[in-house]
């Protein structure tokens, strides 16, 4: 079973039920991936979402990616992609899929630039981050196209417009 927990750790995030928002985004993303079975698995599959400020994300981005600036979302997978298909359980019945961290300032600025709500943009970034947790990336055009298609389908199921519309 999928277990998602969201924590507001810093920044100025809107006062909504972020755990519920994050869980629907994670379920939508997994549902569009080959790992949809994790949603209702017999074991607990955990995802942690940390909503924080730009400064914390800047520190994490510098430490883990060598980029000394904040970014909108960081993903920290805890399961190797080649092991995802064979997940069945752990000693205590729980598997930590990974952590997703979002930066409020970057998310707010990007949402304003795109003319969309901050909560919808955050949901998109959670979908994007979850796909990274299950091994997807966008390092080349083919991988980016596959990942973006899963994102579009997941966001459509959430009633969120295609974030890639109009891109060439």
C-alpha positions as CSV (number, residue, x, y, z in Angstrom):
1,X,0.0,0.0,0.0
2,X,1.2,3.5,-0.8
3,X,1.8,5.7,2.2
4,X,2.6,9.4,1.5
5,X,3.5,11.9,4.2
6,X,4.0,15.6,3.5
7,X,5.7,18.0,5.9
8,X,5.9,21.8,5.6
9,X,9.3,22.4,7.0
10,X,9.9,26.0,5.8
11,X,8.8,28.7,3.4
12,X,5.4,30.1,2.9
13,X,3.3,27.3,1.5
14,X,-0.5,27.7,1.2
15,X,-2.4,26.3,4.2
16,X,-3.9,23.2,2.6
17,X,-3.8,19.5,3.3
18,X,-0.5,18.8,1.6
19,X,-0.4,15.1,2.5
20,X,-3.7,14.6,0.7
21,X,-2.5,16.7,-2.3
22,X,0.8,14.8,-2.4
23,X,-0.8,11.4,-2.1
24,X,-3.2,12.0,-5.0
25,X,-0.2,13.3,-7.1
26,X,1.9,10.2,-6.2
27,X,-1.0,7.8,-6.9
28,X,-1.6,9.4,-10.3
29,X,2.1,9.3,-11.2
30,X,2.5,5.6,-10.1
31,X,-0.7,4.8,-11.9
32,X,0.8,5.9,-15.2
33,X,4.0,4.1,-14.7
34,X,4.8,0.4,-14.9
35,X,4.9,0.4,-11.0
36,X,1.2,1.0,-10.5
37,X,1.1,-2.2,-8.4
38,X,2.9,-0.4,-5.6
39,X,-0.2,1.6,-4.9
40,X,-2.0,-1.4,-3.5
41,X,1.0,-3.6,-2.7
42,X,0.8,-6.0,0.3
43,X,3.6,-4.1,1.9
44,X,3.8,-0.4,2.9
45,X,5.6,1.6,0.2
46,X,6.5,5.0,1.7
47,X,7.1,8.4,0.0
48,X,8.1,11.4,2.0
49,X,7.4,14.9,0.7
50,X,9.3,17.9,2.2
51,X,8.0,21.4,1.4
52,X,10.6,23.9,2.4
53,X,12.3,27.1,1.4
54,X,14.7,28.0,-1.3
55,X,17.7,28.1,1.1
56,X,17.3,24.5,2.2
57,X,16.9,23.3,-1.3
58,X,19.9,25.3,-2.4
59,X,22.0,23.6,0.3
60,X,20.7,20.1,-0.8
61,X,21.2,20.9,-4.5
62,X,24.8,22.0,-3.8
63,X,25.5,19.0,-1.6
64,X,24.0,16.3,-3.8
65,X,24.2,17.7,-7.3
66,X,27.0,20.2,-7.1
67,X,24.7,23.1,-8.1
68,X,24.8,26.1,-5.8
69,X,21.3,27.3,-6.4
70,X,17.8,26.4,-5.5
71,X,15.7,24.3,-7.9
72,X,12.0,23.5,-7.9
73,X,12.2,19.8,-6.9
74,X,14.8,17.3,-5.8
75,X,14.2,13.6,-5.6
76,X,16.1,11.1,-3.5
77,X,15.4,7.5,-4.5
78,X,16.0,4.9,-1.9
79,X,15.4,1.8,-4.2
80,X,17.7,1.1,-7.1
81,X,15.6,1.1,-10.4
82,X,16.7,-2.4,-11.2
83,X,15.2,-3.7,-7.9
84,X,11.7,-2.0,-8.3
85,X,10.2,-4.9,-10.3
86,X,11.2,-7.4,-7.6
87,X,10.0,-5.4,-4.5
88,X,7.9,-7.6,-2.3
89,X,8.7,-6.7,1.2
90,X,11.3,-5.8,3.7
91,X,12.1,-7.1,7.2
92,X,9.6,-4.8,8.8
93,X,6.9,-4.7,6.0
94,X,7.9,-1.3,4.8
95,X,9.8,0.0,1.8
96,X,11.0,3.6,1.6
97,X,10.6,4.5,-2.0
98,X,12.3,7.9,-1.5
99,X,12.0,11.5,-0.6
100,X,10.9,14.5,-2.7
101,X,11.8,18.1,-1.7
102,X,10.2,21.2,-3.1
103,X,11.3,24.9,-2.7
104,X,8.6,27.4,-2.1
105,X,10.2,30.4,-3.7
106,X,11.1,28.6,-7.0
107,X,7.7,26.9,-7.2
108,X,5.8,30.2,-6.5
109,X,7.9,32.1,-9.2
110,X,7.5,29.4,-11.8
111,X,3.7,29.1,-11.2
112,X,3.4,32.9,-11.5
113,X,5.4,32.9,-14.8
114,X,3.2,30.2,-16.2
115,X,-0.1,31.7,-15.0
116,X,-1.1,28.6,-13.0
117,X,-1.8,28.0,-9.3
118,X,1.1,27.3,-7.0
119,X,-0.7,24.2,-5.7
120,X,-1.2,22.8,-9.3
121,X,2.4,23.4,-10.1
122,X,3.5,21.7,-6.8
123,X,1.3,18.7,-7.7
124,X,3.1,18.6,-11.1
125,X,6.5,18.7,-9.4
126,X,5.4,15.9,-7.0
127,X,4.4,13.8,-10.0
128,X,7.7,14.6,-11.7
129,X,9.6,13.8,-8.5
130,X,7.8,10.5,-8.0
131,X,8.7,9.4,-11.5
132,X,12.3,10.1,-10.7
133,X,11.9,7.9,-7.6
134,X,10.9,5.0,-9.9
135,X,13.9,5.4,-12.2
136,X,12.7,7.9,-14.9
137,X,14.9,10.8,-16.0
138,X,15.1,13.3,-18.8
139,X,18.7,13.2,-19.7
140,X,18.0,12.6,-23.4
141,X,15.1,13.4,-25.7
142,X,13.6,9.9,-25.8
143,X,13.6,9.6,-22.0
144,X,12.3,13.1,-21.6
145,X,9.4,12.4,-24.0
146,X,8.5,9.2,-22.2
147,X,8.6,10.9,-18.8
148,X,6.6,13.9,-20.0
149,X,3.9,11.7,-21.5
150,X,3.4,9.9,-18.1
151,X,3.3,13.3,-16.4
152,X,0.7,14.6,-18.8
153,X,-1.5,11.6,-18.3
154,X,-1.2,11.8,-14.5
155,X,-1.9,15.5,-14.4
156,X,-4.9,15.0,-16.7
157,X,-6.3,12.5,-14.2
158,X,-5.9,15.2,-11.5
159,X,-7.7,17.9,-13.7
160,X,-4.4,19.8,-14.2
161,X,-3.7,21.2,-17.7
162,X,-0.8,20.0,-19.8
163,X,2.3,21.9,-18.5
164,X,4.2,21.2,-21.8
165,X,1.5,22.6,-24.1
166,X,3.1,25.0,-26.5
167,X,6.7,23.8,-26.0
168,X,8.6,23.0,-29.2
